[in-house]
Amino acid sequence: MSRYGFDHFIILVNDLAAAMETYRTLGFDVRAGGEHPAFGSHNALVAFADGAYLELLAFKDAALAEQSFWRDAVKMLRVRQGFGGWVLASNDLATDVAQLRAQKLDIADPNAGARTRPDGQRVEWQTAILGGTPSGALPFLIQDVTPRELRVESPAEGLGKQARVKEVVIAVKHADLAREAYRALLGVEPRRVHNNAGDVAGYRFTLPWGAVIVAQPETGGTAMADQVSTRGEGLYALTRAMDDVNPARRVMKTHNIPVEDEAYGFLILPDAACGARLRMLQA
């Protein structure tokens, strides 16, 4: 397989300018990305030290977006802000599509995408959608046409300069079915996992560039069960590792950001991060 790691993680927001200010308050370097005229959307980027990034995505024209591949994302955003998809990077998209079809996965032909940055620079790429939507249980794939550094610049300051993506958690209705799809996608065998409370179980796929956990809520009344029932299957939580997590703690304390302490780090509560569940852990 030519896929080589996490590319980016989409957070759907109602007001892009407000979301940018929120993430600056959280201590990150936030850059305006530009507009996607064909999709009725515009974005801003929060880059990490490993090259991955958060994409803050809002719809300037929801009616147009609903006619594009963002139709499910528009529906998710109407429920509430939060994660709306995630992306794996490819350096040979045509080969990946052929290989995944041979594995019986539902993947679309590569499709051209582009946006215009605020400085007028046009950025181009190709994507291939898995499962018919970019906002479901599976990620989609992307390959740059223009140089990647035009799509996302390295962080110049802030917590992103020290943060690297460690793992993602994907909330699904049926973990066993998701296991088969992810086994075909990632090409590795998972191990069975569960949380300490015993109300979430699933499978962990460990790769050289990070971990992917597909998890099924086994009881109602939990945050994961609520996501699956109201916004659908998809990205639930993102964990980033830092060599020293204490500067991030100080930023949260300085700006009165609500967090939940965990072993070796903390969770930024979703209400403080435009609905996204973001963990920061000591590397």
Order of alpha helices (4+ residues) and beta strands (2+ residues): beta-alpha-beta-beta-beta-alpha-alpha-beta-alpha-beta-beta-beta-alpha-beta-alpha-beta-beta-beta-alpha-beta-alpha-beta-beta-beta
